[in-house]
Amino acid sequence: MEQLFQPWQLAAEAMYMSRKRVLIVGGVAGGASCAARLRRLDEQAEIFIFERGPEVSYASCGLPYYVGGVISQRQHLLVATPERFRDYFRVEVRTRREVRRIDRQAKTIEVHNVETGAVEIERYDVLVLAPGATPVRPPLPGIDLPGIFALRSVQDADRINAWAAQRRASQAVVVGGGYIGLEMVENLVRRQMNVTLIEKLDQLMPAMDPEMVAPLSDELRRQGVKLRLCCGAKAFERGNDDSILVITDDNQRIRADLVILALGVKPDVQLAEQAGLEIGSTGGIRVDEQMRTSDPHIFAVGDAVEVTDFVTGRPRLVALAGPASRQARVAADVICGRPSRYRGAQGTAVVGVFDLTLAMTGASEKTLRQEGIAYQKSYTHSPHHASYYPGAQPMTIKLLFDPDDGRVLGAQIVGRAGVDKRIDVLAMAIQMGATVYDLEQA
């Protein structure tokens, strides 16, 4: 007898047959955001996250503050657990899984269980790469000695905390004066350590212009930090008392119980290269404005991708959680058939170092000069609120703008209060194509 199906059964079968199978490689900012957005847009899609580490969706920006004890509970760093993804989003998260190969013809990935060594082959309709970036670790003599750490994951923070407690560390050296380096300096001081910061360049925070970060050097010294600019590390040795000796470019030896490498990050493109995906001139995975790679079935988001600078129009790398999450939402939109595009990165960032706050958005003067883009600049020195009211703090704003039409190209602010509030306004001004004349009326 011919089998008869009810209409609802036929509809359910059709829905099942049309379900997309989306595999996401990497489960921190970009991967987790993409999975959550996909589920909000598509209730039927099969969504899997493969993460080589034991945790997903953690607050990487909070890691230095976990080391410093500002964030006292480890679980506060975990924005969402695999269980929450399963129960709340119906997303299957497989941790301790490393994806080592993509077969673009078969549309499969090769997944290795890093604990058991087992290998699985998983099929995809759409693949999203969110592998992130890896800390720069130059091949210097002694760089692999115990007690030398980079900070990129919760496990890195755990290892730093365990080492510092076990050794009762009192002397620390931080190599590199960017965002992570500065935040680690503050938090190691918070742990009552004597800290030396060494930076190979002649200024801290190289993304900003030198005159805007000059007050930072004074603030660090005021807090007891030993600062050495124009001085890099060229080697590391084991000291007689089991300490670490940091050998500087000028052959000085700085003793440390703990060394933090904060030399920046580089995009993790190993999997993309294996798959033959196009890599951009900056070393990141090349994507279009819909976050598609050179393979239309593969998207990429986050620290591993090369994006377009919103101001200059040039390719660049931006290793920040905010842009990664925005790129992830764009990719999810496109996968689900929604018209969406990523308009480019402008690198808005705020960092607090002791009592000082620094922020930037858009292009720096260094970048505009390097790219041959015409600009004019202005400086404003004023209190962050009315000077007659108690508590007013000085603040300096640097504004960069087009000399022809006044369009805002970039801004940098340094001060002790009110910095984040103003950089938000200026970031939106750049996005909206506002001019300095518009700001006069705001």
Backbone torsions as a table, in degrees:
resi	resn	phi	psi	omega
1	MET	NA	139.3	-179.3
2	GLU	-68.2	133.1	-179.8
3	GLN	-73.6	129.3	178.5
4	LEU	-106.1	137.9	179.4
5	PHE	-115.5	142.0	172.9
6	GLN	-71.5	153.8	179.2
7	PRO	-55.1	-39.0	-178.5
8	TRP	-66.5	-30.6	178.6
9	GLN	-70.5	-39.7	177.6
10	LEU	-63.9	-40.1	179.2
11	ALA	-65.1	-41.4	180.0
12	ALA	-65.3	-39.7	179.2
13	GLU	-64.7	-42.3	179.0
14	ALA	-63.9	-39.0	-179.9
15	MET	-65.1	-41.3	-180.0
16	TYR	-63.9	-42.8	-177.1
17	MET	-66.7	-25.8	-176.5
18	SER	-94.3	1.1	-177.5
19	ARG	-65.5	134.5	175.1
20	LYS	-82.3	145.0	174.7
21	ARG	-110.5	108.6	-175.4
22	VAL	-110.0	120.9	176.9
23	LEU	-107.1	133.6	-178.2
24	ILE	-119.0	124.3	179.3
25	VAL	-99.8	109.2	-177.0
26	GLY	108.0	129.4	-171.7
27	GLY	-125.9	28.6	178.9
28	VAL	-96.4	-126.3	-172.3
29	ALA	-62.7	-58.2	-175.4
30	GLY	-66.9	-49.7	-177.6
31	GLY	-63.7	-44.3	-179.3
32	ALA	-66.2	-42.1	179.5
33	SER	-64.0	-39.4	179.3
34	CYS	-63.9	-44.1	179.8
35	ALA	-61.9	-45.2	-179.0
36	ALA	-63.6	-42.9	179.7
37	ARG	-66.6	-41.1	177.5
38	LEU	-57.2	-44.3	-178.2
39	ARG	-66.9	-35.9	178.1
40	ARG	-65.0	-31.3	-177.4
41	LEU	-91.1	-24.0	-174.8
42	ASP	-140.6	109.0	-178.0
43	GLU	-78.4	-14.5	-173.5
44	GLN	-102.5	-17.9	-175.0
45	ALA	-60.8	145.4	170.5
46	GLU	-88.3	121.3	-174.6
47	ILE	-123.9	126.8	179.5
48	PHE	-127.6	139.3	172.2
49	ILE	-114.6	131.0	175.3
50	PHE	-114.4	120.5	-176.4
51	GLU	-129.1	128.0	-177.1
52	ARG	-71.1	-25.8	179.3
53	GLY	-87.2	178.3	-178.4
54	PRO	-84.2	-11.3	-178.1
55	GLU	-129.4	156.3	173.9
56	VAL	-124.8	165.1	170.8
57	SER	48.5	53.8	176.9
58	TYR	-104.9	159.3	-175.8
59	ALA	-85.3	87.9	-176.3
60	SER	-63.8	-30.2	179.0
61	CYS	-67.0	-19.4	-179.3
62	GLY	-90.1	-3.8	-174.3
63	LEU	-59.3	-45.4	178.2
64	PRO	-59.6	-31.9	-177.1
65	TYR	-79.8	-20.6	170.1
66	TYR	-72.3	-41.0	176.0
67	VAL	-61.8	-38.6	-177.8
68	GLY	-82.6	-4.3	178.4
69	GLY	85.1	-0.6	175.6
70	VAL	-64.6	-43.7	170.0
71	ILE	-95.1	107.0	-170.0
72	SER	-84.6	-26.8	-175.3
73	GLN	-109.3	126.5	-179.1
74	ARG	-56.4	-39.5	-175.7
75	GLN	-65.8	-18.3	178.0
76	HIS	-68.4	-18.7	177.0
77	LEU	-78.8	-18.5	-173.6
78	LEU	-90.4	101.1	-176.8
79	VAL	-66.4	-42.7	178.5
80	ALA	-148.2	136.7	179.4
81	THR	-93.6	164.4	173.8
82	PRO	-55.1	-35.8	179.5
83	GLU	-65.6	-39.5	178.7
84	ARG	-66.5	-40.1	176.5
85	PHE	-60.6	-40.4	-179.2
86	ARG	-68.3	-47.8	-172.7
87	ASP	-79.8	-34.4	-173.4
88	TYR	-96.1	-36.8	-176.1
89	PHE	-111.0	-6.5	-173.1
90	ARG	53.6	45.8	174.6
91	VAL	-113.2	128.0	179.2
92	GLU	-87.7	120.4	179.7
93	VAL	-106.1	126.7	177.1
94	ARG	-116.9	102.9	179.2
95	THR	-86.0	167.3	-177.2
96	ARG	56.5	35.8	177.2
97	ARG	-122.8	124.4	179.5
98	GLU	-110.7	123.3	177.2
99	VAL	-86.4	119.2	-173.2
100	ARG	-110.8	-12.7	-176.6
101	ARG	-154.3	141.3	173.7
102	ILE	-117.3	128.7	172.0
103	ASP	-104.2	99.1	-174.6
104	ARG	-69.0	-30.9	179.4
105	GLN	-67.8	-47.2	-179.7
106	ALA	-82.9	-12.2	-175.8
107	LYS	56.7	55.3	177.5
108	THR	-134.4	160.5	172.9
109	ILE	-124.9	151.6	177.7
110	GLU	-102.8	117.9	-173.5
111	VAL	-112.4	127.8	179.2
112	HIS	-108.2	128.9	172.0
113	ASN	-78.1	112.8	-172.7
114	VAL	-71.7	-13.4	178.9
115	GLU	-91.7	-41.9	-175.3
116	THR	-103.7	-17.8	-176.4
117	GLY	84.0	-2.9	-179.8
118	ALA	-64.7	147.2	-178.9
119	VAL	-116.9	133.3	178.3
120	GLU	-124.2	147.1	173.9
121	ILE	-110.6	124.1	-177.5
122	GLU	-119.7	135.2	179.1
123	ARG	-89.5	146.9	176.0
124	TYR	-135.1	152.4	164.8
125	ASP	-93.1	-40.4	177.2
126	VAL	-133.7	137.2	178.5
127	LEU	-118.8	134.0	177.1
128	VAL	-118.1	122.7	178.0
129	LEU	-97.4	122.6	175.7
130	ALA	-137.9	57.1	-173.8
131	PRO	-77.8	-11.4	177.8
132	GLY	77.9	-151.6	-177.8
133	ALA	-134.3	161.8	179.5
134	THR	-117.2	146.1	180.0
135	PRO	-62.1	140.5	174.8
136	VAL	-70.7	126.1	-178.1
137	ARG	-135.6	87.0	-174.3
138	PRO	-64.5	153.4	-177.1
139	PRO	-78.1	66.7	179.9
140	LEU	-91.6	147.5	176.5
141	PRO	-56.7	129.7	175.8
142	GLY	80.7	5.9	-174.0
143	ILE	-69.0	-17.2	179.2
144	ASP	-96.1	11.8	176.2
145	LEU	-61.7	147.0	173.9
146	PRO	-58.2	141.1	178.9
147	GLY	97.8	-1.1	176.8
148	ILE	-108.7	120.0	-171.1
149	PHE	-129.3	150.6	161.7
150	ALA	-109.2	160.1	-178.2
151	LEU	-121.6	108.1	180.0
152	ARG	-136.3	-23.6	-174.4
153	SER	-135.1	170.7	176.5
154	VAL	-62.5	-36.5	179.1
155	GLN	-65.6	-36.5	174.7
156	ASP	-59.7	-45.2	179.4
157	ALA	-62.8	-40.3	177.4
158	ASP	-60.0	-43.6	-178.5
159	ARG	-66.4	-39.4	178.0
160	ILE	-63.9	-45.8	179.5
161	ASN	-61.3	-43.7	-178.7
162	ALA	-65.2	-43.5	179.9
163	TRP	-63.4	-46.0	-178.2
164	ALA	-62.3	-39.1	179.9
165	ALA	-71.5	-43.9	-178.1
166	GLN	-63.6	-41.9	-176.9
167	ARG	-90.1	-2.9	-174.2
168	ARG	48.6	52.7	-172.7
169	ALA	-61.2	132.6	178.0
170	SER	-124.0	-15.3	-179.6
171	GLN	-123.1	126.2	-179.8
172	ALA	-131.5	147.4	172.9
173	VAL	-122.5	129.5	174.5
174	VAL	-109.1	126.4	-178.9
175	VAL	-105.4	108.3	-179.8
176	GLY	117.2	128.3	-174.1
177	GLY	-111.1	36.5	173.6
178	GLY	-89.8	-160.1	-175.7
179	TYR	-57.0	-54.5	-176.3
180	ILE	-64.8	-42.9	179.6
181	GLY	-58.4	-45.2	-178.8
182	LEU	-67.3	-41.4	178.8
183	GLU	-66.3	-35.9	177.0
184	MET	-68.7	-37.6	176.2
185	VAL	-56.6	-50.6	-178.6
186	GLU	-59.9	-43.0	-174.8
187	ASN	-77.5	-26.7	172.3
188	LEU	-72.2	-36.6	172.8
189	VAL	-62.1	-38.4	178.1
190	ARG	-61.7	-27.5	176.3
191	ARG	-86.5	14.8	176.6
192	GLN	69.3	27.4	176.6
193	MET	-93.7	151.1	168.6
194	ASN	-85.4	122.4	-169.5
195	VAL	-118.5	134.6	170.7
196	THR	-113.7	129.8	177.6
197	LEU	-111.3	123.6	177.1
198	ILE	-117.0	136.9	-177.8
199	GLU	-136.0	127.7	-175.0
200	LYS	-68.3	-31.4	-179.4
201	LEU	-81.7	177.4	-179.0
202	ASP	-91.5	9.2	177.2
203	GLN	-150.0	157.2	171.6
204	LEU	-83.6	165.1	178.7
205	MET	44.5	71.2	-174.8
206	PRO	-58.6	-20.3	179.3
207	ALA	-67.8	-23.4	-179.1
208	MET	-97.2	168.0	178.3
209	ASP	-79.7	147.4	-169.1
210	PRO	-60.5	-38.6	-177.3
211	GLU	-68.6	-23.8	-178.9
212	MET	-80.9	-21.3	179.2
213	VAL	-101.0	-1.8	-179.8
214	ALA	-56.0	-40.8	178.9
215	PRO	-62.3	-20.8	-178.4
216	LEU	-66.1	-38.4	178.7
217	SER	-61.0	-42.6	178.5
218	ASP	-64.2	-39.6	-179.6
219	GLU	-64.9	-42.3	179.0
220	LEU	-62.3	-45.8	179.9
221	ARG	-65.2	-35.9	178.0
222	ARG	-62.1	-29.7	-179.9
223	GLN	-90.0	6.6	176.2
224	GLY	89.1	8.5	179.3
225	VAL	-80.8	133.8	174.1
226	LYS	-85.5	118.0	-174.4
227	LEU	-111.6	130.3	177.1
228	ARG	-129.4	109.0	175.6
229	LEU	-93.1	166.6	-177.5
230	CYS	52.8	38.8	-174.1
231	CYS	-149.7	113.3	177.8
232	GLY	-106.1	175.4	174.8
233	ALA	-98.6	133.3	179.5
234	LYS	-113.8	-11.8	178.4
235	ALA	-168.6	165.0	176.8
236	PHE	-134.2	141.1	179.0
237	GLU	-133.0	158.5	175.0
238	ARG	-86.1	127.9	178.8
239	GLY	-80.6	168.1	-179.1
240	ASN	-63.5	-31.6	-178.8
241	ASP	-95.6	24.6	179.9
242	ASP	69.8	15.6	174.7
243	SER	-84.4	-177.5	176.8
244	ILE	-112.6	135.6	174.9
245	LEU	-106.6	119.3	177.2
246	VAL	-91.5	117.1	-179.2
247	ILE	-92.7	118.0	-177.2
248	THR	-88.4	171.4	-178.7
249	ASP	-59.4	-29.6	179.7
250	ASP	-96.3	20.9	172.5
251	ASN	68.4	20.6	170.8
252	GLN	-83.3	152.7	178.4
253	ARG	-114.1	122.6	179.6
254	ILE	-111.1	120.8	-178.8
255	ARG	-78.6	140.0	178.9
256	ALA	-148.1	146.6	169.0
257	ASP	-88.1	-20.1	-173.8
258	LEU	-149.4	135.5	177.1
259	VAL	-125.1	132.1	176.1
260	ILE	-111.5	123.9	174.7
261	LEU	-92.5	118.0	179.2
262	ALA	-129.3	64.1	-172.4
263	LEU	-101.3	17.5	-179.5
264	GLY	93.7	-177.3	-178.7
265	VAL	-131.9	162.0	175.5
266	LYS	-129.2	144.3	-176.8
267	PRO	-62.1	139.2	178.0
268	ASP	-86.8	97.8	-175.3
269	VAL	-114.3	13.1	-175.2
270	GLN	-58.5	-45.7	-178.7
271	LEU	-67.7	-41.4	179.3
272	ALA	-63.4	-40.5	178.4
273	GLU	-64.9	-41.8	178.6
274	GLN	-58.5	-36.9	-177.3
275	ALA	-81.8	-4.3	179.8
276	GLY	78.1	20.6	177.3
277	LEU	-75.5	152.9	-176.4
278	GLU	-72.6	132.6	176.8
279	ILE	-107.0	135.3	-176.2
280	GLY	-80.3	177.7	-176.6
281	SER	-67.0	-22.2	179.6
282	THR	-87.5	-6.5	-178.5
283	GLY	97.6	-0.6	177.4
284	GLY	-96.5	165.8	178.0
285	ILE	-67.7	127.4	-179.4
286	ARG	-77.8	129.5	178.9
287	VAL	-132.8	160.9	173.5
288	ASP	-92.3	-172.4	-175.5
289	GLU	-72.4	-8.4	173.9
290	GLN	-100.9	10.5	178.6
291	MET	69.0	19.8	173.3
292	ARG	-81.7	141.9	173.3
293	THR	-84.0	-169.0	176.8
294	SER	-69.7	-8.8	171.3
295	ASP	-105.2	121.3	-174.7
296	PRO	-64.2	-16.1	179.5
297	HIS	-95.3	0.9	-177.7
298	ILE	-124.2	126.3	176.1
299	PHE	-108.0	161.3	175.6
300	ALA	-144.7	140.8	-178.0
301	VAL	-142.3	159.8	170.5
302	GLY	93.0	-157.0	-171.7
303	ASP	-63.9	-17.5	-176.5
304	ALA	-85.8	-8.3	-172.5
305	VAL	-101.4	152.7	171.6
306	GLU	-92.5	126.0	-178.8
307	VAL	-118.5	172.8	177.7
308	THR	-94.6	132.8	176.1
309	ASP	-69.2	127.5	-175.1
310	PHE	-62.7	-32.3	-176.0
311	VAL	-88.8	-49.7	-173.0
312	THR	-89.3	-21.5	-175.8
313	GLY	77.2	5.8	-178.4
314	ARG	-93.8	156.0	175.7
315	PRO	-69.1	145.3	178.7
316	ARG	-156.9	168.2	173.4
317	LEU	-108.5	138.1	178.0
318	VAL	-134.8	105.6	-178.4
319	ALA	-96.3	72.2	179.5
320	LEU	-133.8	146.6	-176.0
321	ALA	-67.7	-37.0	-178.0
322	GLY	-59.9	-54.7	176.3
323	PRO	-59.2	-36.7	179.0
324	ALA	-60.2	-43.6	180.0
325	SER	-67.2	-39.0	178.2
326	ARG	-65.9	-42.3	177.3
327	GLN	-61.4	-39.0	-179.6
328	ALA	-62.9	-40.7	179.2
329	ARG	-67.4	-37.6	176.6
330	VAL	-62.4	-47.0	179.5
331	ALA	-59.0	-44.4	179.4
332	ALA	-62.4	-42.4	178.0
333	ASP	-57.5	-48.8	-176.4
334	VAL	-65.5	-41.3	178.1
335	ILE	-58.4	-35.0	-178.7
336	CYS	-92.3	10.5	174.0
337	GLY	84.7	12.3	179.3
338	ARG	-92.1	139.8	177.5
339	PRO	-72.2	114.5	-177.4
340	SER	-152.3	150.0	177.7
341	ARG	-149.9	152.8	177.3
342	TYR	-93.9	121.8	-171.2
343	ARG	-84.9	-2.5	179.6
344	GLY	114.9	164.2	-176.3
345	ALA	-105.1	140.3	174.5
346	GLN	-119.1	4.5	167.9
347	GLY	65.5	36.9	177.9
348	THR	-66.3	128.5	-177.7
349	ALA	-150.8	146.9	176.9
350	VAL	-131.2	135.0	176.7
351	VAL	-135.3	134.0	175.1
352	GLY	-103.5	130.0	178.6
353	VAL	-129.1	106.0	-173.7
354	PHE	55.5	-120.7	-176.4
355	ASP	-94.3	6.5	-175.9
356	LEU	-110.5	144.1	174.9
357	THR	-123.6	133.9	177.1
358	LEU	-124.2	144.0	-179.0
359	ALA	-147.9	153.4	175.8
360	MET	-149.1	155.9	173.3
361	THR	-151.7	146.9	-179.4
362	GLY	74.2	-155.0	-175.2
363	ALA	-86.3	146.0	171.9
364	SER	-87.5	167.8	176.6
365	GLU	-63.5	-37.8	178.6
366	LYS	-59.2	-43.2	-178.9
367	THR	-66.5	-45.6	-179.2
368	LEU	-61.3	-41.3	179.1
369	ARG	-65.5	-43.2	-179.2
370	GLN	-63.6	-37.1	-178.1
371	GLU	-86.6	-2.4	179.1
372	GLY	70.9	30.5	-179.5
373	ILE	-97.0	127.0	-179.3
374	ALA	-67.1	141.9	-179.2
375	TYR	-156.8	162.1	165.6
376	GLN	-127.3	162.7	-177.4
377	LYS	-136.7	155.8	174.9
378	SER	-140.5	152.8	175.9
379	TYR	-121.7	138.7	174.9
380	THR	-123.2	127.0	177.5
381	HIS	-118.1	111.4	-176.6
382	SER	-155.8	161.5	174.6
383	PRO	-71.0	157.0	-175.8
384	HIS	-76.1	-16.9	166.7
385	HIS	-145.7	-179.8	-174.5
386	ALA	-50.3	130.3	-172.5
387	SER	-66.6	-24.4	-179.0
388	TYR	-74.5	-19.0	-178.6
389	TYR	-88.0	136.9	-176.0
390	PRO	-57.0	145.5	174.5
391	GLY	92.3	4.5	-179.6
392	ALA	-63.4	132.3	-178.3
393	GLN	-117.4	142.0	-179.8
394	PRO	-68.9	148.9	-178.6
395	MET	-148.2	139.5	177.9
396	THR	-117.6	130.2	178.3
397	ILE	-118.2	128.0	173.3
398	LYS	-109.0	126.0	-177.9
399	LEU	-118.8	132.1	177.6
400	LEU	-115.0	133.2	-174.3
401	PHE	-148.5	160.2	179.8
402	ASP	-70.7	128.3	-176.7
403	PRO	-69.7	-18.8	-177.8
404	ASP	-86.9	-51.9	-175.6
405	ASP	-112.5	-2.4	177.7
406	GLY	79.8	6.0	-178.6
407	ARG	-61.3	133.8	-178.5
408	VAL	-71.8	128.2	-178.3
409	LEU	-107.0	-27.5	-178.6
410	GLY	-173.6	162.5	178.7
411	ALA	-152.8	147.2	175.0
412	GLN	-138.6	142.3	-177.7
413	ILE	-136.6	141.4	171.9
414	VAL	-135.4	135.6	-179.9
415	GLY	-179.7	-175.0	-177.7
416	ARG	-107.8	-8.3	178.4
417	ALA	-161.7	150.4	174.7
418	GLY	78.2	3.1	-175.4
419	VAL	-68.4	-48.6	-176.3
420	ASP	-62.8	-37.2	179.9
421	LYS	-59.9	-44.7	-176.1
422	ARG	-77.0	-34.5	179.7
423	ILE	-67.2	-31.2	176.4
424	ASP	-61.2	-43.9	179.8
425	VAL	-63.0	-44.1	-177.7
426	LEU	-70.9	-32.8	175.8
427	ALA	-63.3	-43.5	177.7
428	MET	-66.4	-36.4	177.8
429	ALA	-59.1	-42.3	178.7
430	ILE	-64.8	-44.1	179.5
431	GLN	-60.2	-37.1	-176.6
432	MET	-87.4	0.0	-179.0
433	GLY	70.5	27.3	-177.8
434	ALA	-71.5	159.5	-179.9
435	THR	-111.8	169.9	176.3
436	VAL	-64.6	-24.9	178.4
437	TYR	-72.8	-33.3	173.7
438	ASP	-64.6	-40.1	-179.2
439	LEU	-64.7	-30.0	177.5
440	GLU	-60.2	-31.5	-175.3
441	GLN	-96.3	-5.7	-174.6
442	ALA	-76.5	NA	NA
